[in-house]
Amino acid sequence: MRTTISRQYSDSASRAGDAVEKAINLWTRGVRQVTDRARVRLKLPQVDLVPSVERYFDFVRRTLEDNRGILGRKRPGGTPPLAGHRHPG
């Protein structure tokens, strides 16, 4: 009985997947036909990401330098900030 239900579910899921695939293909063909007839070529806007990536890496560099400065300072007792730190466990 369980095998029959599994097979029925599998068959139904397969038919649903086929229907979705056909609908997508039909829609894609329709869009292509419309754009070809209108001689419209969609262009995505061009975005220059170089300045953003440079700012990000500059931020990371400054953060690392700041953290190195914090870790390098000595506490009043003369030990580095994390020298006596132990993880519980």
C-alpha positions in Angstrom: 0.0 0.0 0.0 2.8 2.4 1.0 4.6 1.8 -2.4 1.4 2.6 -4.3 1.0 5.9 -2.4 4.6 6.8 -3.0 4.3 6.0 -6.7 1.2 8.1 -7.0 2.8 11.0 -5.2 5.9 10.7 -7.4 3.8 10.6 -10.6 1.8 13.6 -9.5 4.9 15.5 -8.6 6.4 14.6 -11.9 3.3 15.8 -13.8 3.3 19.1 -11.9 7.0 19.6 -12.7 6.4 18.9 -16.4 3.5 21.5 -16.3 5.7 24.1 -14.8 8.5 23.4 -17.3 6.1 23.7 -20.2 4.6 27.0 -18.8 8.1 28.5 -18.4 9.1 27.5 -21.9 5.9 28.9 -23.4 6.5 32.2 -21.5 10.1 32.4 -22.6 9.2 31.8 -26.2 6.5 34.5 -26.0 8.9 37.0 -24.5 11.5 36.3 -27.2 8.9 36.7 -29.9 7.7 40.1 -28.5 11.3 41.4 -28.1 12.3 40.2 -31.5 9.3 41.8 -33.2 9.9 45.0 -31.3 13.6 44.8 -32.0 14.2 45.5 -28.3 17.2 44.2 -26.6 17.1 44.5 -22.9 20.3 45.8 -21.3 21.1 45.6 -17.7 22.5 48.8 -16.2 26.2 48.8 -15.9 27.5 49.3 -12.4 31.1 50.0 -11.5 31.7 48.0 -8.3 35.4 48.9 -8.1 35.0 51.9 -5.8 32.7 50.0 -3.4 35.1 47.0 -3.3 38.1 49.3 -2.7 36.2 51.0 0.2 35.3 47.6 1.7 39.0 46.4 1.6 40.1 49.8 3.0 37.6 49.3 5.9 38.9 45.7 6.5 42.5 46.9 6.5 41.8 49.7 9.0 39.8 47.3 11.2 42.7 44.8 11.2 45.2 47.6 12.0 43.0 48.8 14.9 42.6 45.3 16.3 46.4 44.7 16.1 46.8 48.0 18.0 44.4 46.9 20.7 46.0 43.5 21.0 49.5 45.0 21.2 48.8 47.3 24.1 49.7 46.2 27.6 47.4 46.3 30.6 48.4 48.0 33.8 49.7 44.7 35.2 52.2 44.4 32.3 50.4 41.5 30.6 49.0 41.7 27.1 45.2 42.0 27.1 44.5 38.4 26.1 47.5 36.6 27.7 45.6 35.5 30.8 42.4 34.8 29.0 41.2 31.2 29.0 38.1 29.7 27.4 35.8 27.9 29.7 35.6 24.3 29.0 
